Amino acid sequence: MIKLSRISKSFGRNEVLKGIDLTVEKGEVVAILGPSGSGKTTLLRCINYLEKPSDGEISIAEFTVNCRKPAKKDIHTLRQKTAMVFQQYNLFRHKTALENVMEGLVVVKKLTKEEARKLSAELLEKVGLGTKLDAYPSQLSGGQQQRVGIARALALNPEVILFDEPTSALDPELVGEVLAVIRKIAKEGITMIIVTHEMGFAQDVANHVVFMDGGVIVEEGSPKVIFQSPKEERTKQFLARITPESAYSI
Amino acid sequence: MGAQFDITAVFEYFVKLLPFIKISLLIVAGSIVVGLGVGFLVALPRLYRIPVLQRISQVYASFFRGTPILIQLFLFYYGLPELLKTVHIDVSRVPVLYFVILTYGLHSAAYISEGIRAAVTTVDRGQIEAGYAVGMTGFQAFTRIVFPQALAVAIPILGNLIIATLKDTSLAFTLGVMELTAKSQSLGQLSRHFIESYIALAAIYFILSFLLEKVFFALERRLLRHESRSETAERVSLGKKWLKRRLETKVAWTKGGTGI
């Protein structure tokens, strides 16, 4: 279980997160929606401390970090309980697909190379890249790179995988293959928090939808509630603006 | 005026100069070792933006890049002993070669520090974050992710610097170090075949530089193998290879990353 309490974050005078409280149950797939600048990516990055929250408390599987005065060791432990899939994939460019997945296993989890190789090959097989083990990122398409990124996150067997707009940098024709992989692992009961602009996907895969705007959570609930009968005016506006194509008249 | 031109003298001097290559190479090797060590130390404050030290690093780099190496040699050889005398350290018995290596070392450190800084900043921040995200410590992320990639970027810079230093060692003769240039001058003075000795000298510098260039090019290709898109492009004629080199650098710069 993941529990965020009173998470706030400011960049200079600009308050990006204004005391966020969020609880995520084990096995839940959470989709965070919202307009750009609403703080959703910042919130996600705060969870594994790539962004340093100014205040609040992060608790993952009974392990709690107080963001007022975090110890370096605690941040390190927190990061080991999470994994992240990045918008820009962020693969290690000097390593092959297989080595990218192995890296965390060997360096952080201290597996032997043999064990790590076996596990990594299985995971790459699972994301449909069984034939690309020895390819470097520069030889892979965006969709393939992102699937390596997902395998790299899965390998760590984390409490939660954080997805930061995993399909935003992809060519439209490659989005499908990545969403299919995420959908597949969602069914396996891994806890996931996904920041996304893919409304259809969020509606389909998530079982907990969070709508953020202006650094606060405006509304949260099941996808059915949020998408079909949102209570807040701001949520209605947002959804109306992005969902139906028929709403545009040219 | 010198004696009449004699082509056989060129070959004769060429062979006579060969043993002195090792003095020149010793200066190069020594100064690069010093340069890498000092250069790394000088680069660190600027990479981590440490307030006062950062400023000192900048002044250091500006001084060594902004004054001629010849003047630096004089300053260190004649000036440093005087300076040390005031604190009662006597360095008058230290061989001149040490001063030469020290000066070239500190000189190249200025360039190396700039190179390190440039190379490290080319590795995009996203990969470091990815390293943290898989649970690496800062040190692990640096040694396993940043360093190998920065090295590949730094190799051509280092190659240029080593070749430049090799040619700069010709100035060490002004302090009386018996290296290639000094030897070739004395050969010329003995026989009055000046031109021949300088031709032989130029040939030796050229051959050394050429070999170094080849070595570094091969090294660069090996370290950047992850950025080459196709394996088949390896088998092309020499001329095309050169064209491809430029292309490859382009690929390396523009691919991936967070779009900086």
Interface residues (C-beta under 8 A of the other chain):
Chain A: N48 Y49 L50 H76 R79 Q80 T82 A83 M84 F86 Q88 Y89 N90 L91 F92 R93 H94 K95 T96 E103 G104 V107 V108 K109 Y136 P137 S138 Q139 Q145 R152 L156
Chain B: D124 G126 Q127 E129 A130 G131 Y132 A133 V134 G135 M136 T137 Q140 R144 I145 P148 Q149 A152 R225 H226 E227 S228 R229 V251 K255 G256 G257 T258 G259
